């Protein structure tokens, strides 16, 4: 059974953020693989972020090599004051060195998140000025090659469920909204 929640297409914003090497990276223009999974969180998060990132990392190991090459996993920080490029790179390398980390000005991150139904500024304010998204905007968003999102998963999705759904999406067998 498909675990992801399908919805009317969300248009992915073209506004660039900054990758861990300091280069501009747009969730629309720079995502070139058939599937991109995006999660908004922060490296100092004590519980939900590590749980979701572990599930995503484990899900990627469940895919065969050819499917794995068709998927990018992107982590967008909601705490840019502390999550600099090098901090994000170190954090993500614990999960998968292939994962992409993005940061930027907090308002830019808020603006990029909103069209994807991720409400960054509604979270609990962190001492650094960033946000903890609590339990409501902890979804993983799927972006397709047409720069729209039609599927999201909640934080309780297991690695096996992520892997099965990713395979279904790559095989063109995901349900439509």
C-alpha positions, 0 to 999 in steps of 0.5 A, a space after each residue: 500500500 502507498 503510504 504517502 499523502 497525495 495532494 493537488 500539485 504544489 508549484 516548487 519555488 525557483 528562489 535559490 537557497 545556498 548549498 553546503 559549498 556556498 553555491 546557489 541551489 534552487 529546489 526547482 532549477 537544480 533538482 534534475 533527478 526524477 525524484 527529490 525528497 525534501 525535509 525542513 529541519 535543523 541539526 540541533 533538533 533532539 528528536 524528530 529531525 534525526 528520526 526522519 533523516 535516519 528513516 530516509 537514509 535507511 530507505 535509500 539503502 533499500 533501493 537498488 543502485 539504479 533507483 538510488 541514482 534517480 533520487 536526491 534527498 535535500 535537508 533545508 535548515 530552519 535554523 540558518 544562524 547555527 546551521 552553516 554550510 560546514 555544520 550542515 555537511 557534517 550533520 548530513 554526512 552522518 546519514 548519507 554523504 550524498 544528501 544535499 544540505 541547504 541554508 540561506 536567510 531565514 526569510 528566504 527559507 520561510 518563502 521557499 517552504 510556504 508554497 510546499 505547505 511547510 510553515 516554518 515561521 509557525 514553529 517554536 522560535 529557537 534562541 538562535 532566531 530559527 524555528 523548531 517546526 514542532 510536530 505539524 510541519 515535519 513532512 517530507 515533500 516529493 518533488 518531481 521532474 516537472 517542479 511540482 510536488 504531489 506527494 508528502 509523507 508524515 514523520 512516522 513513515 518508516 524506511 520500508 514505507 519510504 523505499 516502497 513509495 519511492 520505488 512506486 513513484 519511480 515506476 510510475 505507479 504512485 496514486 494520483 490525488 
